[in-house]
Amino acid sequence: MESNQKDKKSKIFLYAVIAILAITNGLLGYKLYTGKKDNVFLTQQNETLNEDRKSLEEELTSLSNELEATKSSEAQKDSAISELQTQLERKVAQLRTALNGKNLSKKELTKLRAEISSLRAESTAFQNKIRALEDELAVTTQNLNQTTTKLTAEKQVTEKLNTTIAQKEAVIAKGKQLIADQVSVTGIKIRKSGKEVETSKTRRTDAIKATFRIQENKIADAGDKPLYVKITGPDGVTFEPLNGSNGEFQLADGGAAKYSVMKIIDYKNTDQIVDVYHKKSTEYAEGIYTVEVFADKVSIGKSSVTLR
């Protein structure tokens, strides 16, 4: 009897243990099942976050490239545009730093996406502003080129007119120049009575006399006209003035020339005969004596005589 009761108790205990083990196995199986399910969810969530992060990184890279491309625009010369460029680049750098943070939550990524989207709108407005300025610059440049072309053409016309005027003035100036003709040179013997006798003998020559006619010129300026007469001896040396001056005068080309006699005439736009004398204190040498007449800084007549 007692043996049967012990067997019965043993069976009850065994059944209890089996039941406990079954329950424990069930709980472990359920936990294992739910754990796997949680792991799948977390893996999917991480993949989604990584994809979001990658998408945001690509968006920031695109914005950065667009801003880099605008640096070569002529609109960057505008200080306001340059400042906007700097501000946008600074925001891109800040967002990139935030995006590179570790273990970003979905909420944080959502916030970053909103900020990047706002920055995209700012960048689009910035790009539109640059394009508008570039269009204005293109129109301004075109107008400037047209104005420059017009000014160049007008300058060429003005230069051509000035050249024509200068040429006409040169013709008028040349037409106003005096002309000496009938230039003659002789040796003169001056007698005690004052009478002049022409001679070609050096031993009888007291002075060199040059006679010439200043021709009529109706367009020349009337009034006092300085005439410079250059007398050159056989040795090629110009006679010095008798009044002790340095004997130099300016030529039209800016150079200087020597003269022997300077005489001022009262020119009245009609033919006028002029006599000029030069007397040396020493005897004249044999050879050719040349006389050249200058007026208005140019040579207007020339002749020579041979004394023996």
C-alpha positions in Angstrom: 0.0 0.0 0.0 2.7 2.4 1.0 4.7 1.4 -2.1 1.8 2.4 -4.3 1.5 5.7 -2.6 5.2 6.4 -3.2 4.9 5.5 -6.9 2.0 7.8 -7.2 3.9 10.7 -5.6 6.9 10.0 -7.8 4.7 10.1 -10.9 3.1 13.4 -9.8 6.6 14.9 -9.2 7.8 13.7 -12.5 4.7 15.1 -14.2 5.3 18.4 -12.5 8.9 18.5 -13.6 7.9 17.7 -17.1 5.3 20.4 -17.1 7.8 23.0 -15.7 10.3 22.0 -18.4 7.7 22.3 -21.1 6.6 25.7 -19.9 10.3 26.8 -19.7 10.9 25.5 -23.2 7.9 27.3 -24.4 8.9 30.6 -22.8 12.4 30.2 -24.2 11.1 29.5 -27.6 8.8 32.5 -27.5 11.6 34.7 -26.3 13.8 33.4 -29.1 11.1 34.1 -31.6 10.4 37.6 -30.4 14.2 38.3 -30.2 14.6 37.3 -33.8 11.7 39.5 -34.7 13.2 42.5 -32.8 16.6 41.9 -34.5 14.9 42.0 -37.9 13.1 45.2 -37.0 16.3 46.9 -35.8 18.3 45.7 -38.8 15.6 47.2 -41.1 15.5 50.4 -39.1 19.3 50.8 -39.3 19.3 50.1 -43.0 16.6 52.8 -43.4 18.6 55.3 -41.3 21.7 54.5 -43.3 19.9 55.1 -46.6 18.5 58.4 -45.3 22.0 59.5 -44.2 23.4 58.6 -47.6 20.6 60.4 -49.4 21.3 63.5 -47.2 25.0 63.3 -47.9 24.4 63.2 -51.6 22.1 66.2 -51.3 24.8 68.1 -49.4 27.4 67.1 -52.0 25.2 68.4 -54.8 24.7 71.7 -53.0 28.4 72.0 -52.4 29.2 71.4 -56.1 26.6 73.9 -57.2 28.1 76.6 -54.9 31.6 75.8 -56.1 30.5 76.3 -59.7 29.2 79.8 -58.9 32.6 81.0 -57.8 33.7 81.6 -61.4 30.7 83.8 -62.1 31.3 87.5 -62.8 28.5 88.2 -60.4 30.9 87.3 -57.6 32.4 90.8 -58.0 29.2 92.0 -56.3 30.0 92.1 -52.5 26.4 91.1 -51.6 26.6 88.0 -53.8 30.1 87.1 -52.4 28.7 87.4 -48.8 25.7 85.1 -49.6 28.1 82.6 -51.2 30.1 82.5 -48.0 27.0 82.1 -45.8 25.6 79.2 -47.8 29.0 77.4 -47.8 29.2 77.8 -44.0 25.7 76.3 -43.6 26.6 73.3 -45.9 29.7 72.7 -43.7 27.7 72.9 -40.5 25.1 70.4 -41.8 27.8 68.1 -43.0 29.4 68.1 -39.5 26.0 67.3 -38.0 25.3 64.6 -40.5 28.7 62.9 -39.7 27.6 62.5 -36.1 27.4 58.9 -34.7 24.1 57.1 -34.0 21.8 59.7 -35.4 18.1 58.9 -34.7 15.3 59.0 -37.2 14.1 62.2 -35.5 17.5 63.9 -35.9 17.8 62.8 -39.6 14.3 64.1 -40.2 15.4 67.5 -38.7 18.5 67.5 -40.9 16.5 66.7 -44.0 14.2 69.7 -43.3 17.3 72.0 -42.8 18.9 70.7 -46.0 15.6 71.2 -47.9 15.5 74.8 -46.6 19.1 75.3 -47.6 18.3 73.9 -51.1 15.6 76.6 -51.4 18.1 79.3 -50.4 20.6 77.9 -52.9 18.0 77.9 -55.7 17.2 81.6 -54.9 20.9 82.3 -54.8 21.4 80.7 -58.2 18.5 82.6 -59.7 19.9 85.9 -58.4 23.3 85.1 -59.9 21.7 84.3 -63.3 19.7 87.6 -63.1 22.9 89.5 -62.4 24.8 87.7 -65.2 22.0 88.7 -67.6 22.3 92.3 -66.5 26.1 92.2 -66.8 25.7 90.7 -70.3 23.4 93.5 -71.3 25.7 96.1 -69.7 28.7 94.6 -71.5 26.9 94.6 -74.8 25.9 98.2 -74.4 29.5 99.1 -73.3 30.9 97.3 -76.4 28.4 99.1 -78.6 29.3 102.4 -77.0 33.0 101.7 -77.3 32.6 100.8 -80.9 30.7 104.0 -81.5 33.3 106.1 -79.6 36.0 104.4 -81.6 34.3 105.2 -84.9 33.7 108.8 -83.7 37.3 109.1 -82.6 38.5 107.9 -86.0 36.2 110.4 -87.7 37.6 113.1 -85.4 41.2 112.1 -86.0 40.5 112.1 -89.8 39.0 115.6 -89.5 41.9 116.8 -87.4 44.3 115.3 -90.0 42.4 117.1 -92.7 42.4 120.3 -90.8 46.1 120.0 -90.0 46.8 119.3 -93.7 44.8 122.3 -94.7 46.5 124.4 -92.0 49.8 123.2 -93.3 48.8 124.2 -96.8 47.7 127.6 -95.6 50.8 128.1 -93.6 52.9 127.1 -96.6 50.9 129.4 -98.8 51.5 132.3 -96.3 55.3 131.8 -96.3 57.3 134.5 -98.0 59.3 133.7 -101.1 62.5 135.4 -102.1 63.5 135.5 -105.8 65.9 137.4 -108.0 68.6 136.7 -105.4 71.9 138.2 -106.4 75.3 138.4 -104.6 78.1 140.7 -105.4 81.3 142.1 -104.0 81.1 145.8 -103.3 83.8 148.5 -103.4 82.7 151.5 -101.4 84.3 154.8 -102.5 84.9 157.7 -100.3 81.9 159.4 -101.8 79.8 156.5 -100.6 79.1 155.3 -104.0 79.0 151.5 -104.4 80.8 149.8 -107.2 80.4 146.1 -107.9 83.6 144.0 -108.1 84.6 140.4 -108.3 88.1 141.1 -107.1 88.8 140.1 -103.5 91.4 142.9 -103.0 88.8 145.5 -104.0 85.9 144.0 -102.1 84.9 146.0 -99.0 81.6 144.1 -98.4 79.3 141.4 -99.6 76.0 142.6 -100.8 72.9 140.4 -101.2 69.9 141.8 -103.1 66.6 139.9 -103.4 62.9 140.5 -103.9 60.2 139.3 -101.4 57.3 138.4 -103.6 53.8 139.6 -103.3 51.7 137.3 -101.1 48.1 138.4 -100.4 47.4 135.8 -97.7 50.7 136.3 -95.7 50.5 138.2 -92.5 51.4 141.8 -93.0 53.7 143.8 -90.7 57.2 143.4 -89.3 59.0 140.4 -90.8 62.5 139.3 -89.6 64.7 138.1 -92.4 67.8 136.0 -91.6 70.6 136.0 -94.2 73.3 133.4 -94.0 76.6 134.2 -95.8 79.1 131.3 -96.1 82.7 131.8 -97.2 84.8 129.5 -99.3 85.9 127.7 -96.2 82.3 126.8 -95.4 82.2 128.9 -92.3 79.2 131.2 -91.7 80.1 134.9 -91.2 79.4 136.1 -87.7 76.9 139.0 -87.2 78.6 142.4 -86.9 76.4 143.4 -84.0 78.0 140.8 -81.6 74.9 138.6 -81.3 75.3 134.8 -81.2 73.9 134.6 -84.7 71.5 131.7 -84.2 67.8 131.3 -85.0 65.3 128.5 -84.8 64.2 126.4 -87.8 60.7 125.0 -88.4 62.0 121.4 -87.6 63.1 122.5 -84.2 66.8 122.8 -85.1 69.0 125.8 -85.0 70.9 127.6 -87.8 73.5 130.3 -88.0 72.9 133.7 -89.7 75.2 136.6 -90.6 72.7 139.4 -90.9 69.2 139.9 -89.5 67.0 142.5 -91.0 63.4 143.4 -90.2 61.2 144.6 -93.0 57.7 146.1 -92.9 55.9 143.8 -95.2 52.8 145.1 -97.0 51.8 142.0 -99.0 53.4 143.5 -102.2 56.8 142.9 -104.0 59.6 144.4 -101.9 63.3 144.7 -102.8 65.7 144.1 -99.9 69.4 144.9 -99.8 71.7 143.3 -97.1 75.4 144.1 -96.5 78.1 142.3 -94.5 81.5 143.9 -94.2 84.5 142.0 -92.9 87.4 143.6 -91.1 89.9 141.5 -93.0 90.5 140.8 -96.7 88.1 138.4 -98.4 89.6 135.1 -99.6 89.2 133.9 -103.1 86.4 131.4 -103.8 82.6 131.0 -103.8 80.5 133.0 -101.3 76.9 131.6 -100.8 74.0 133.6 -99.5 70.8 132.0 -98.2 67.7 133.9 -97.1 65.4 132.6 -94.3 61.9 133.8 -93.3 59.3 132.1 -91.1 61.9 129.6 -90.0 62.4 128.2 -93.5 64.8 128.9 -96.4 63.1 131.1 -99.0 66.0 131.9 -101.5 69.6 131.2 -102.3 72.4 132.4 -104.5 76.3 132.6 -104.7 79.1 134.7 -106.2 82.8 133.9 -106.9 85.4 136.4 -105.9 88.9 136.2 -107.4 
